[in-house]
Amino acid sequence: MPANPVAQFFITRPWTHKWLVPLSKWYSKRMGYRQLGLKYEDLLPEENEITQLALKRLPPKEAYDRVFRLRRAFQVRDTFITAQ
């Protein structure tokens, strides 16, 4: 069980799930990072020590896929900006 009382409130009441899930999906769509092919984890700042440790623990295939997603997102962004 979470120690956070707010999290406990949302977990124990099923009606909150009915309106929070659609809201979170709408928010994820509005952020735009999924349209670029990114995952939420790709957006975490790499300067954090914990993030650096987590990146070192990634399997080689997952690390390669992450770099590929980031490069592709930058290329799409640059193409979109120069096209306007």
PDB file with SEQRES, HELIX, SHEET and CRYST1 records, atoms N, CA, C and O in Angstrom:
SEQRES   1 A   84  MET PRO ALA ASN PRO VAL ALA GLN PHE PHE ILE THR ARG          
SEQRES   2 A   84  PRO TRP THR HIS LYS TRP LEU VAL PRO LEU SER LYS TRP          
SEQRES   3 A   84  TYR SER LYS ARG MET GLY TYR ARG GLN LEU GLY LEU LYS          
SEQRES   4 A   84  TYR GLU ASP LEU LEU PRO GLU GLU ASN GLU ILE THR GLN          
SEQRES   5 A   84  LEU ALA LEU LYS ARG LEU PRO PRO LYS GLU ALA TYR ASP          
SEQRES   6 A   84  ARG VAL PHE ARG LEU ARG ARG ALA PHE GLN VAL ARG ASP          
SEQRES   7 A   84  THR PHE ILE THR ALA GLN                                      
HELIX    1 AA1 PRO A    5  THR A   12  1                                   8    
HELIX    2 AA2 PRO A   14  MET A   31  1                                  18    
HELIX    3 AA3 TYR A   40  LEU A   43  5                                   4    
HELIX    4 AA4 GLU A   49  ARG A   57  1                                   9    
HELIX    5 AA5 PRO A   60  ALA A   83  1                                  24    
CRYST1    1.000    1.000    1.000  90.00  90.00  90.00 P 1           1          
ATOM      1  N   MET A   1       0.832  -1.186   0.000  1.00  0.00           N  
ATOM      2  CA  MET A   1       0.000   0.000   0.000  1.00  0.00           C  
ATOM      3  C   MET A   1       0.873   1.245   0.000  1.00  0.00           C  
ATOM      4  O   MET A   1       1.873   1.305   0.716  1.00  0.00           O  
ATOM      5  N   PRO A   2       0.501   2.238  -0.799  1.00  0.00           N  
ATOM      6  CA  PRO A   2       1.289   3.468  -0.839  1.00  0.00           C  
ATOM      7  C   PRO A   2       1.179   4.255   0.464  1.00  0.00           C  
ATOM      8  O   PRO A   2       0.136   4.263   1.117  1.00  0.00           O  
ATOM      9  N   ALA A   3       2.250   4.899   0.819  1.00  0.00           N  
ATOM     10  CA  ALA A   3       2.256   5.720   2.027  1.00  0.00           C  
ATOM     11  C   ALA A   3       1.607   7.077   1.775  1.00  0.00           C  
ATOM     12  O   ALA A   3       1.169   7.741   2.714  1.00  0.00           O  
ATOM     13  N   ASN A   4       1.546   7.485   0.527  1.00  0.00           N  
ATOM     14  CA  ASN A   4       0.970   8.767   0.161  1.00  0.00           C  
ATOM     15  C   ASN A   4      -0.551   8.709   0.316  1.00  0.00           C  
ATOM     16  O   ASN A   4      -1.186   7.862  -0.312  1.00  0.00           O  
ATOM     17  N   PRO A   5      -1.159   9.579   1.131  1.00  0.00           N  
ATOM     18  CA  PRO A   5      -2.611   9.517   1.330  1.00  0.00           C  
ATOM     19  C   PRO A   5      -3.401   9.861   0.067  1.00  0.00           C  
ATOM     20  O   PRO A   5      -4.507   9.353  -0.119  1.00  0.00           O  
ATOM     21  N   VAL A   6      -2.865  10.699  -0.788  1.00  0.00           N  
ATOM     22  CA  VAL A   6      -3.561  11.041  -2.035  1.00  0.00           C  
ATOM     23  C   VAL A   6      -3.609   9.822  -2.951  1.00  0.00           C  
ATOM     24  O   VAL A   6      -4.652   9.514  -3.528  1.00  0.00           O  
ATOM     25  N   ALA A   7      -2.482   9.134  -3.082  1.00  0.00           N  
ATOM     26  CA  ALA A   7      -2.456   7.914  -3.893  1.00  0.00           C  
ATOM     27  C   ALA A   7      -3.387   6.870  -3.300  1.00  0.00           C  
ATOM     28  O   ALA A   7      -4.083   6.174  -4.039  1.00  0.00           O  
ATOM     29  N   GLN A   8      -3.411   6.752  -2.005  1.00  0.00           N  
ATOM     30  CA  GLN A   8      -4.295   5.799  -1.337  1.00  0.00           C  
ATOM     31  C   GLN A   8      -5.756   6.112  -1.646  1.00  0.00           C  
ATOM     32  O   GLN A   8      -6.557   5.203  -1.860  1.00  0.00           O  
ATOM     33  N   PHE A   9      -6.098   7.391  -1.670  1.00  0.00           N  
ATOM     34  CA  PHE A   9      -7.466   7.806  -1.988  1.00  0.00           C  
ATOM     35  C   PHE A   9      -7.873   7.330  -3.372  1.00  0.00           C  
ATOM     36  O   PHE A   9      -8.961   6.779  -3.541  1.00  0.00           O  
ATOM     37  N   PHE A  10      -7.009   7.534  -4.369  1.00  0.00           N  
ATOM     38  CA  PHE A  10      -7.351   7.167  -5.737  1.00  0.00           C  
ATOM     39  C   PHE A  10      -7.342   5.665  -5.965  1.00  0.00           C  
ATOM     40  O   PHE A  10      -8.106   5.161  -6.788  1.00  0.00           O  
ATOM     41  N   ILE A  11      -6.501   4.952  -5.257  1.00  0.00           N  
ATOM     42  CA  ILE A  11      -6.425   3.503  -5.429  1.00  0.00           C  
ATOM     43  C   ILE A  11      -7.648   2.808  -4.837  1.00  0.00           C  
ATOM     44  O   ILE A  11      -8.147   1.839  -5.410  1.00  0.00           O  
ATOM     45  N   THR A  12      -8.127   3.289  -3.706  1.00  0.00           N  
ATOM     46  CA  THR A  12      -9.221   2.608  -3.014  1.00  0.00           C  
ATOM     47  C   THR A  12     -10.606   2.950  -3.551  1.00  0.00           C  
ATOM     48  O   THR A  12     -11.580   2.311  -3.154  1.00  0.00           O  
ATOM     49  N   ARG A  13     -10.727   3.918  -4.427  1.00  0.00           N  
ATOM     50  CA  ARG A  13     -12.033   4.291  -4.965  1.00  0.00           C  
ATOM     51  C   ARG A  13     -12.082   4.000  -6.467  1.00  0.00           C  
ATOM     52  O   ARG A  13     -11.390   4.660  -7.241  1.00  0.00           O  
ATOM     53  N   PRO A  14     -12.890   3.020  -6.890  1.00  0.00           N  
ATOM     54  CA  PRO A  14     -12.914   2.633  -8.303  1.00  0.00           C  
ATOM     55  C   PRO A  14     -13.469   3.719  -9.226  1.00  0.00           C  
ATOM     56  O   PRO A  14     -13.123   3.744 -10.407  1.00  0.00           O  
ATOM     57  N   TRP A  15     -14.311   4.606  -8.726  1.00  0.00           N  
ATOM     58  CA  TRP A  15     -14.868   5.637  -9.596  1.00  0.00           C  
ATOM     59  C   TRP A  15     -13.799   6.619 -10.055  1.00  0.00           C  
ATOM     60  O   TRP A  15     -13.938   7.234 -11.112  1.00  0.00           O  
ATOM     61  N   THR A  16     -12.729   6.774  -9.268  1.00  0.00           N  
ATOM     62  CA  THR A  16     -11.661   7.677  -9.695  1.00  0.00           C  
ATOM     63  C   THR A  16     -10.937   7.114 -10.916  1.00  0.00           C  
ATOM     64  O   THR A  16     -10.466   7.870 -11.766  1.00  0.00           O  
ATOM     65  N   HIS A  17     -10.851   5.789 -11.000  1.00  0.00           N  
ATOM     66  CA  HIS A  17     -10.213   5.145 -12.142  1.00  0.00           C  
ATOM     67  C   HIS A  17     -10.982   5.452 -13.428  1.00  0.00           C  
ATOM     68  O   HIS A  17     -10.381   5.608 -14.491  1.00  0.00           O  
ATOM     69  N   LYS A  18     -12.306   5.537 -13.329  1.00  0.00           N  
ATOM     70  CA  LYS A  18     -13.145   5.762 -14.508  1.00  0.00           C  
ATOM     71  C   LYS A  18     -12.909   7.135 -15.131  1.00  0.00           C  
ATOM     72  O   LYS A  18     -13.066   7.288 -16.343  1.00  0.00           O  
ATOM     73  N   TRP A  19     -12.543   8.122 -14.347  1.00  0.00           N  
ATOM     74  CA  TRP A  19     -12.311   9.433 -14.940  1.00  0.00           C  
ATOM     75  C   TRP A  19     -10.844   9.795 -15.024  1.00  0.00           C  
ATOM     76  O   TRP A  19     -10.480  10.678 -15.802  1.00  0.00           O  
ATOM     77  N   LEU A  20      -9.989   9.147 -14.253  1.00  0.00           N  
ATOM     78  CA  LEU A  20      -8.560   9.452 -14.341  1.00  0.00           C  
ATOM     79  C   LEU A  20      -7.893   8.817 -15.552  1.00  0.00           C  
ATOM     80  O   LEU A  20      -7.019   9.435 -16.160  1.00  0.00           O  
ATOM     81  N   VAL A  21      -8.281   7.600 -15.918  1.00  0.00           N  
ATOM     82  CA  VAL A  21      -7.654   6.928 -17.061  1.00  0.00           C  
ATOM     83  C   VAL A  21      -7.928   7.689 -18.358  1.00  0.00           C  
ATOM     84  O   VAL A  21      -6.981   7.960 -19.096  1.00  0.00           O  
ATOM     85  N   PRO A  22      -9.189   8.050 -18.675  1.00  0.00           N  
ATOM     86  CA  PRO A  22      -9.396   8.837 -19.897  1.00  0.00           C  
ATOM     87  C   PRO A  22      -8.688  10.194 -19.869  1.00  0.00           C  
ATOM     88  O   PRO A  22      -8.194  10.667 -20.892  1.00  0.00           O  
ATOM     89  N   LEU A  23      -8.646  10.806 -18.698  1.00  0.00           N  
ATOM     90  CA  LEU A  23      -7.948  12.082 -18.575  1.00  0.00           C  
ATOM     91  C   LEU A  23      -6.455  11.924 -18.829  1.00  0.00           C  
ATOM     92  O   LEU A  23      -5.847  12.759 -19.499  1.00  0.00           O  
ATOM     93  N   SER A  24      -5.865  10.866 -18.302  1.00  0.00           N  
ATOM     94  CA  SER A  24      -4.429  10.650 -18.508  1.00  0.00           C  
ATOM     95  C   SER A  24      -4.128  10.308 -19.965  1.00  0.00           C  
ATOM     96  O   SER A  24      -3.099  10.726 -20.496  1.00  0.00           O  
ATOM     97  N   LYS A  25      -5.014   9.552 -20.618  1.00  0.00           N  
ATOM     98  CA  LYS A  25      -4.817   9.254 -22.036  1.00  0.00           C  
ATOM     99  C   LYS A  25      -4.931  10.515 -22.884  1.00  0.00           C  
ATOM    100  O   LYS A  25      -4.157  10.705 -23.823  1.00  0.00           O  
ATOM    101  N   TRP A  26      -5.891  11.376 -22.557  1.00  0.00           N  
ATOM    102  CA  TRP A  26      -6.045  12.631 -23.278  1.00  0.00           C  
ATOM    103  C   TRP A  26      -4.788  13.503 -23.099  1.00  0.00           C  
ATOM    104  O   TRP A  26      -4.291  14.089 -24.060  1.00  0.00           O  
ATOM    105  N   TYR A  27      -4.291  13.580 -21.875  1.00  0.00           N  
ATOM    106  CA  TYR A  27      -3.105  14.383 -21.592  1.00  0.00           C  
ATOM    107  C   TYR A  27      -1.889  13.840 -22.338  1.00  0.00           C  
ATOM    108  O   TYR A  27      -1.102  14.610 -22.888  1.00  0.00           O  
ATOM    109  N   SER A  28      -1.737  12.525 -22.358  1.00  0.00           N  
ATOM    110  CA  SER A  28      -0.602  11.922 -23.075  1.00  0.00           C  
ATOM    111  C   SER A  28      -0.670  12.247 -24.560  1.00  0.00           C  
ATOM    112  O   SER A  28       0.354  12.514 -25.188  1.00  0.00           O  
ATOM    113  N   LYS A  29      -1.848  12.224 -25.107  1.00  0.00           N  
ATOM    114  CA  LYS A  29      -2.010  12.534 -26.527  1.00  0.00           C  
ATOM    115  C   LYS A  29      -1.706  14.006 -26.809  1.00  0.00           C  
ATOM    116  O   LYS A  29      -1.110  14.334 -27.835  1.00  0.00           O  
ATOM    117  N   ARG A  30      -2.113  14.886 -25.902  1.00  0.00           N  
ATOM    118  CA  ARG A  30      -1.887  16.325 -26.083  1.00  0.00           C  
ATOM    119  C   ARG A  30      -0.413  16.706 -25.950  1.00  0.00           C  
ATOM    120  O   ARG A  30       0.025  17.690 -26.546  1.00  0.00           O  
ATOM    121  N   MET A  31       0.357  15.938 -25.176  1.00  0.00           N  
ATOM    122  CA  MET A  31       1.769  16.263 -24.985  1.00  0.00           C  
ATOM    123  C   MET A  31       2.554  16.132 -26.286  1.00  0.00           C  
ATOM    124  O   MET A  31       3.496  16.895 -26.503  1.00  0.00           O  
ATOM    125  N   GLY A  32       2.200  15.203 -27.146  1.00  0.00           N  
ATOM    126  CA  GLY A  32       2.817  15.114 -28.453  1.00  0.00           C  
ATOM    127  C   GLY A  32       4.049  14.238 -28.546  1.00  0.00           C  
ATOM    128  O   GLY A  32       4.523  13.976 -29.652  1.00  0.00           O  
ATOM    129  N   TYR A  33       4.578  13.780 -27.443  1.00  0.00           N  
ATOM    130  CA  TYR A  33       5.796  12.980 -27.538  1.00  0.00           C  
ATOM    131  C   TYR A  33       5.532  11.604 -28.140  1.00  0.00           C  
ATOM    132  O   TYR A  33       6.436  11.007 -28.724  1.00  0.00           O  
ATOM    133  N   ARG A  34       4.333  11.101 -28.011  1.00  0.00           N  
ATOM    134  CA  ARG A  34       4.030   9.795 -28.614  1.00  0.00           C  
ATOM    135  C   ARG A  34       3.908   9.889 -30.126  1.00  0.00           C  
ATOM    136  O   ARG A  34       4.195   8.923 -30.832  1.00  0.00           O  
ATOM    137  N   GLN A  35       3.486  11.044 -30.631  1.00  0.00           N  
ATOM    138  CA  GLN A  35       3.434  11.221 -32.077  1.00  0.00           C  
ATOM    139  C   GLN A  35       4.832  11.221 -32.675  1.00  0.00           C  
ATOM    140  O   GLN A  35       5.008  10.912 -33.854  1.00  0.00           O  
ATOM    141  N   LEU A  36       5.823  11.565 -31.866  1.00  0.00           N  
ATOM    142  CA  LEU A  36       7.209  11.535 -32.323  1.00  0.00           C  
ATOM    143  C   LEU A  36       7.850  10.163 -32.118  1.00  0.00           C  
ATOM    144  O   LEU A  36       9.006   9.958 -32.488  1.00  0.00           O  
ATOM    145  N   GLY A  37       7.108   9.229 -31.533  1.00  0.00           N  
ATOM    146  CA  GLY A  37       7.625   7.883 -31.328  1.00  0.00           C  
ATOM    147  C   GLY A  37       8.397   7.719 -30.032  1.00  0.00           C  
ATOM    148  O   GLY A  37       9.108   6.728 -29.861  1.00  0.00           O  
ATOM    149  N   LEU A  38       8.274   8.664 -29.122  1.00  0.00           N  
ATOM    150  CA  LEU A  38       9.004   8.593 -27.859  1.00  0.00           C  
ATOM    151  C   LEU A  38       8.172   7.927 -26.773  1.00  0.00           C  
ATOM    152  O   LEU A  38       6.943   7.919 -26.830  1.00  0.00           O  
ATOM    153  N   LYS A  39       8.846   7.383 -25.806  1.00  0.00           N  
ATOM    154  CA  LYS A  39       8.215   6.892 -24.588  1.00  0.00           C  
ATOM    155  C   LYS A  39       8.410   7.949 -23.512  1.00  0.00           C  
ATOM    156  O   LYS A  39       9.275   8.817 -23.624  1.00  0.00           O  
ATOM    157  N   TYR A  40       7.588   7.862 -22.462  1.00  0.00           N  
ATOM    158  CA  TYR A  40       7.712   8.823 -21.364  1.00  0.00           C  
ATOM    159  C   TYR A  40       9.106   8.768 -20.747  1.00  0.00           C  
ATOM    160  O   TYR A  40       9.665   9.800 -20.377  1.00  0.00           O  
ATOM    161  N   GLU A  41       9.664   7.568 -20.636  1.00  0.00           N  
ATOM    162  CA  GLU A  41      10.979   7.399 -20.017  1.00  0.00           C  
ATOM    163  C   GLU A  41      12.077   8.089 -20.828  1.00  0.00           C  
ATOM    164  O   GLU A  41      13.123   8.436 -20.280  1.00  0.00           O  
ATOM    165  N   ASP A  42      11.851   8.289 -22.122  1.00  0.00           N  
ATOM    166  CA  ASP A  42      12.845   8.971 -22.957  1.00  0.00           C  
ATOM    167  C   ASP A  42      12.963  10.449 -22.599  1.00  0.00           C  
ATOM    168  O   ASP A  42      13.962  11.087 -22.932  1.00  0.00           O  
ATOM    169  N   LEU A  43      11.968  10.993 -21.934  1.00  0.00           N  
ATOM    170  CA  LEU A  43      11.948  12.420 -21.624  1.00  0.00           C  
ATOM    171  C   LEU A  43      12.566  12.765 -20.269  1.00  0.00           C  
ATOM    172  O   LEU A  43      12.709  13.940 -19.932  1.00  0.00           O  
ATOM    173  N   LEU A  44      12.929  11.751 -19.501  1.00  0.00           N  
ATOM    174  CA  LEU A  44      13.524  12.020 -18.185  1.00  0.00           C  
ATOM    175  C   LEU A  44      14.906  12.638 -18.344  1.00  0.00           C  
ATOM    176  O   LEU A  44      15.678  12.208 -19.201  1.00  0.00           O  
ATOM    177  N   PRO A  45      15.230  13.645 -17.528  1.00  0.00           N  
ATOM    178  CA  PRO A  45      16.546  14.283 -17.649  1.00  0.00           C  
ATOM    179  C   PRO A  45      17.680  13.308 -17.339  1.00  0.00           C  
ATOM    180  O   PRO A  45      17.657  12.614 -16.323  1.00  0.00           O  
ATOM    181  N   GLU A  46      18.650  13.269 -18.211  1.00  0.00           N  
ATOM    182  CA  GLU A  46      19.760  12.319 -18.068  1.00  0.00           C  
ATOM    183  C   GLU A  46      20.812  12.779 -17.068  1.00  0.00           C  
ATOM    184  O   GLU A  46      21.693  11.996 -16.712  1.00  0.00           O  
ATOM    185  N   GLU A  47      20.746  14.019 -16.606  1.00  0.00           N  
ATOM    186  CA  GLU A  47      21.750  14.536 -15.692  1.00  0.00           C  
ATOM    187  C   GLU A  47      21.576  13.996 -14.278  1.00  0.00           C  
ATOM    188  O   GLU A  47      22.485  14.134 -13.459  1.00  0.00           O  
ATOM    189  N   ASN A  48      20.460  13.398 -13.976  1.00  0.00           N  
ATOM    190  CA  ASN A  48      20.178  12.853 -12.663  1.00  0.00           C  
ATOM    191  C   ASN A  48      21.011  11.582 -12.452  1.00  0.00           C  
ATOM    192  O   ASN A  48      21.141  10.769 -13.367  1.00  0.00           O  
ATOM    193  N   GLU A  49      21.564  11.412 -11.272  1.00  0.00           N  
ATOM    194  CA  GLU A  49      22.408  10.238 -10.989  1.00  0.00           C  
ATOM    195  C   GLU A  49      21.620   8.936 -11.063  1.00  0.00           C  
ATOM    196  O   GLU A  49      22.137   7.921 -11.530  1.00  0.00           O  
ATOM    197  N   ILE A  50      20.384   8.962 -10.608  1.00  0.00           N  
ATOM    198  CA  ILE A  50      19.554   7.759 -10.648  1.00  0.00           C  
ATOM    199  C   ILE A  50      19.242   7.384 -12.092  1.00  0.00           C  
ATOM    200  O   ILE A  50      19.248   6.206 -12.447  1.00  0.00           O  
ATOM    201  N   THR A  51      18.971   8.379 -12.916  1.00  0.00           N  
ATOM    202  CA  THR A  51      18.706   8.109 -14.330  1.00  0.00           C  
ATOM    203  C   THR A  51      19.941   7.553 -15.010  1.00  0.00           C  
ATOM    204  O   THR A  51      19.836   6.641 -15.831  1.00  0.00           O  
ATOM    205  N   GLN A  52      21.105   8.083 -14.686  1.00  0.00           N  
ATOM    206  CA  GLN A  52      22.345   7.571 -15.262  1.00  0.00           C  
ATOM    207  C   GLN A  52      22.551   6.100 -14.897  1.00  0.00           C  
ATOM    208  O   GLN A  52      22.951   5.297 -15.740  1.00  0.00           O  
ATOM    209  N   LEU A  53      22.283   5.759 -13.667  1.00  0.00           N  
ATOM    210  CA  LEU A  53      22.420   4.374 -13.232  1.00  0.00           C  
ATOM    211  C   LEU A  53      21.420   3.475 -13.963  1.00  0.00           C  
ATOM    212  O   LEU A  53      21.760   2.367 -14.377  1.00  0.00           O  
ATOM    213  N   ALA A  54      20.197   3.957 -14.117  1.00  0.00           N  
ATOM    214  CA  ALA A  54      19.179   3.176 -14.821  1.00  0.00           C  
ATOM    215  C   ALA A  54      19.557   2.978 -16.284  1.00  0.00           C  
ATOM    216  O   ALA A  54      19.330   1.902 -16.838  1.00  0.00           O  
ATOM    217  N   LEU A  55      20.130   3.998 -16.917  1.00  0.00           N  
ATOM    218  CA  LEU A  55      20.539   3.874 -18.317  1.00  0.00           C  
ATOM    219  C   LEU A  55      21.683   2.874 -18.471  1.00  0.00           C  
ATOM    220  O   LEU A  55      21.754   2.158 -19.470  1.00  0.00           O  
ATOM    221  N   LYS A  56      22.569   2.825 -17.490  1.00  0.00           N  
ATOM    222  CA  LYS A  56      23.672   1.859 -17.543  1.00  0.00           C  
ATOM    223  C   LYS A  56      23.160   0.426 -17.409  1.00  0.00           C  
ATOM    224  O   LYS A  56      23.782  -0.506 -17.919  1.00  0.00           O  
ATOM    225  N   ARG A  57      22.037   0.248 -16.728  1.00  0.00           N  
ATOM    226  CA  ARG A  57      21.491  -1.085 -16.507  1.00  0.00           C  
ATOM    227  C   ARG A  57      20.626  -1.583 -17.661  1.00  0.00           C  
ATOM    228  O   ARG A  57      20.224  -2.746 -17.676  1.00  0.00           O  
ATOM    229  N   LEU A  58      20.338  -0.718 -18.623  1.00  0.00           N  
ATOM    230  CA  LEU A  58      19.510  -1.138 -19.750  1.00  0.00           C  
ATOM    231  C   LEU A  58      20.217  -2.209 -20.571  1.00  0.00           C  
ATOM    232  O   LEU A  58      21.435  -2.159 -20.737  1.00  0.00           O  
ATOM    233  N   PRO A  59      19.468  -3.168 -21.081  1.00  0.00           N  
ATOM    234  CA  PRO A  59      20.072  -4.122 -22.012  1.00  0.00           C  
ATOM    235  C   PRO A  59      20.511  -3.393 -23.279  1.00  0.00           C  
ATOM    236  O   PRO A  59      19.938  -2.354 -23.607  1.00  0.00           O  
ATOM    237  N   PRO A  60      21.511  -3.905 -24.003  1.00  0.00           N  
ATOM    238  CA  PRO A  60      22.017  -3.206 -25.188  1.00  0.00           C  
ATOM    239  C   PRO A  60      20.944  -2.903 -26.231  1.00  0.00           C  
ATOM    240  O   PRO A  60      20.961  -1.830 -26.834  1.00  0.00           O  
ATOM    241  N   LYS A  61      20.024  -3.819 -26.449  1.00  0.00           N  
ATOM    242  CA  LYS A  61      18.965  -3.601 -27.444  1.00  0.00           C  
ATOM    243  C   LYS A  61      18.067  -2.456 -27.032  1.00  0.00           C  
ATOM    244  O   LYS A  61      17.708  -1.621 -27.862  1.00  0.00           O  
ATOM    245  N   GLU A  62      17.698  -2.403 -25.765  1.00  0.00           N  
ATOM    246  CA  GLU A  62      16.830  -1.333 -25.274  1.00  0.00           C  
ATOM    247  C   GLU A  62      17.542   0.023 -25.311  1.00  0.00           C  
ATOM    248  O   GLU A  62      16.924   1.037 -25.635  1.00  0.00           O  
ATOM    249  N   ALA A  63      18.826   0.046 -24.985  1.00  0.00           N  
ATOM    250  CA  ALA A  63      19.591   1.293 -25.046  1.00  0.00           C  
ATOM    251  C   ALA A  63      19.687   1.786 -26.489  1.00  0.00           C  
ATOM    252  O   ALA A  63      19.553   2.981 -26.748  1.00  0.00           O  
ATOM    253  N   TYR A  64      19.919   0.864 -27.429  1.00  0.00           N  
ATOM    254  CA  TYR A  64      19.984   1.238 -28.842  1.00  0.00           C  
ATOM    255  C   TYR A  64      18.636   1.787 -29.316  1.00  0.00           C  
ATOM    256  O   TYR A  64      18.586   2.805 -30.006  1.00  0.00           O  
ATOM    257  N   ASP A  65      17.548   1.112 -28.944  1.00  0.00           N  
ATOM    258  CA  ASP A  65      16.216   1.568 -29.338  1.00  0.00           C  
ATOM    259  C   ASP A  65      15.914   2.953 -28.776  1.00  0.00           C  
ATOM    260  O   ASP A  65      15.280   3.769 -29.445  1.00  0.00           O  
ATOM    261  N   ARG A  66      16.358   3.218 -27.570  1.00  0.00           N  
ATOM    262  CA  ARG A  66      16.128   4.532 -26.955  1.00  0.00           C  
ATOM    263  C   ARG A  66      16.850   5.626 -27.723  1.00  0.00           C  
ATOM    264  O   ARG A  66      16.272   6.675 -28.011  1.00  0.00           O  
ATOM    265  N   VAL A  67      18.115   5.383 -28.056  1.00  0.00           N  
ATOM    266  CA  VAL A  67      18.880   6.375 -28.824  1.00  0.00           C  
ATOM    267  C   VAL A  67      18.258   6.570 -30.202  1.00  0.00           C  
ATOM    268  O   VAL A  67      18.188   7.693 -30.702  1.00  0.00           O  
ATOM    269  N   PHE A  68      17.807   5.480 -30.811  1.00  0.00           N  
ATOM    270  CA  PHE A  68      17.165   5.572 -32.120  1.00  0.00           C  
ATOM    271  C   PHE A  68      15.898   6.412 -32.055  1.00  0.00           C  
ATOM    272  O   PHE A  68      15.662   7.239 -32.936  1.00  0.00           O  
ATOM    273  N   ARG A  69      15.073   6.212 -31.022  1.00  0.00           N  
ATOM    274  CA  ARG A  69      13.846   7.001 -30.869  1.00  0.00           C  
ATOM    275  C   ARG A  69      14.171   8.485 -30.698  1.00  0.00           C  
ATOM    276  O   ARG A  69      13.513   9.341 -31.288  1.00  0.00           O  
ATOM    277  N   LEU A  70      15.185   8.783 -29.891  1.00  0.00           N  
ATOM    278  CA  LEU A  70      15.552  10.184 -29.666  1.00  0.00           C  
ATOM    279  C   LEU A  70      16.057  10.834 -30.951  1.00  0.00           C  
ATOM    280  O   LEU A  70      15.666  11.957 -31.269  1.00  0.00           O  
ATOM    281  N   ARG A  71      16.918  10.142 -31.690  1.00  0.00           N  
ATOM    282  CA  ARG A  71      17.430  10.705 -32.943  1.00  0.00           C  
ATOM    283  C   ARG A  71      16.312  10.920 -33.958  1.00  0.00           C  
ATOM    284  O   ARG A  71      16.260  11.953 -34.626  1.00  0.00           O  
ATOM    285  N   ARG A  72      15.425   9.946 -34.069  1.00  0.00           N  
ATOM    286  CA  ARG A  72      14.312  10.073 -35.008  1.00  0.00           C  
ATOM    287  C   ARG A  72      13.417  11.247 -34.622  1.00  0.00           C  
ATOM    288  O   ARG A  72      12.958  11.981 -35.497  1.00  0.00           O  
ATOM    289  N   ALA A  73      13.161  11.436 -33.335  1.00  0.00           N  
ATOM    290  CA  ALA A  73      12.319  12.546 -32.882  1.00  0.00           C  
ATOM    291  C   ALA A  73      12.968  13.886 -33.210  1.00  0.00           C  
ATOM    292  O   ALA A  73      12.278  14.818 -33.623  1.00  0.00           O  
ATOM    293  N   PHE A  74      14.287  13.997 -33.034  1.00  0.00           N  
ATOM    294  CA  PHE A  74      14.968  15.242 -33.379  1.00  0.00           C  
ATOM    295  C   PHE A  74      14.906  15.504 -34.880  1.00  0.00           C  
ATOM    296  O   PHE A  74      14.724  16.646 -35.301  1.00  0.00           O  
ATOM    297  N   GLN A  75      15.057  14.455 -35.690  1.00  0.00           N  
ATOM    298  CA  GLN A  75      14.989  14.626 -37.133  1.00  0.00           C  
ATOM    299  C   GLN A  75      13.600  15.041 -37.585  1.00  0.00           C  
ATOM    300  O   GLN A  75      13.460  15.904 -38.451  1.00  0.00           O  
ATOM    301  N   VAL A  76      12.568  14.431 -37.005  1.00  0.00           N  
ATOM    302  CA  VAL A  76      11.202  14.800 -37.354  1.00  0.00           C  
ATOM    303  C   VAL A  76      10.923  16.237 -36.942  1.00  0.00           C  
ATOM    304  O   VAL A  76      10.308  16.996 -37.691  1.00  0.00           O  
ATOM    305  N   ARG A  77      11.374  16.608 -35.752  1.00  0.00           N  
ATOM    306  CA  ARG A  77      11.168  17.973 -35.281  1.00  0.00           C  
ATOM    307  C   ARG A  77      11.860  18.981 -36.184  1.00  0.00           C  
ATOM    308  O   ARG A  77      11.281  20.010 -36.533  1.00  0.00           O  
ATOM    309  N   ASP A  78      13.107  18.686 -36.566  1.00  0.00           N  
ATOM    310  CA  ASP A  78      13.847  19.600 -37.433  1.00  0.00           C  
ATOM    311  C   ASP A  78      13.211  19.702 -38.810  1.00  0.00           C  
ATOM    312  O   ASP A  78      13.161  20.787 -39.391  1.00  0.00           O  
ATOM    313  N   THR A  79      12.729  18.592 -39.334  1.00  0.00           N  
ATOM    314  CA  THR A  79      12.068  18.599 -40.637  1.00  0.00           C  
ATOM    315  C   THR A  79      10.775  19.416 -40.559  1.00  0.00           C  
ATOM    316  O   THR A  79      10.456  20.174 -41.476  1.00  0.00           O  
ATOM    317  N   PHE A  80      10.048  19.259 -39.479  1.00  0.00           N  
ATOM    318  CA  PHE A  80       8.792  19.988 -39.313  1.00  0.00           C  
ATOM    319  C   PHE A  80       9.037  21.479 -39.172  1.00  0.00           C  
ATOM    320  O   PHE A  80       8.291  22.284 -39.729  1.00  0.00           O  
ATOM    321  N   ILE A  81      10.071  21.858 -38.435  1.00  0.00           N  
ATOM    322  CA  ILE A  81      10.367  23.276 -38.217  1.00  0.00           C  
ATOM    323  C   ILE A  81      10.841  23.934 -39.510  1.00  0.00           C  
ATOM    324  O   ILE A  81      10.429  25.054 -39.811  1.00  0.00           O  
ATOM    325  N   THR A  82      11.694  23.264 -40.278  1.00  0.00           N  
ATOM    326  CA  THR A  82      12.180  23.852 -41.524  1.00  0.00           C  
ATOM    327  C   THR A  82      11.114  23.891 -42.604  1.00  0.00           C  
ATOM    328  O   THR A  82      11.197  24.716 -43.515  1.00  0.00           O  
ATOM    329  N   ALA A  83      10.105  23.015 -42.527  1.00  0.00           N  
ATOM    330  CA  ALA A  83       9.037  22.992 -43.525  1.00  0.00           C  
ATOM    331  C   ALA A  83       8.080  24.165 -43.332  1.00  0.00           C  
ATOM    332  O   ALA A  83       7.390  24.548 -44.277  1.00  0.00           O  
ATOM    333  N   GLN A  84       8.022  24.727 -42.168  1.00  0.00           N  
ATOM    334  CA  GLN A  84       7.081  25.837 -41.924  1.00  0.00           C  
ATOM    335  C   GLN A  84       7.627  27.154 -42.345  1.00  0.00           C  
ATOM    336  O   GLN A  84       6.954  28.175 -42.203  1.00  0.00           O  
TER     337      GLN A  84                                                      
END                                                                             
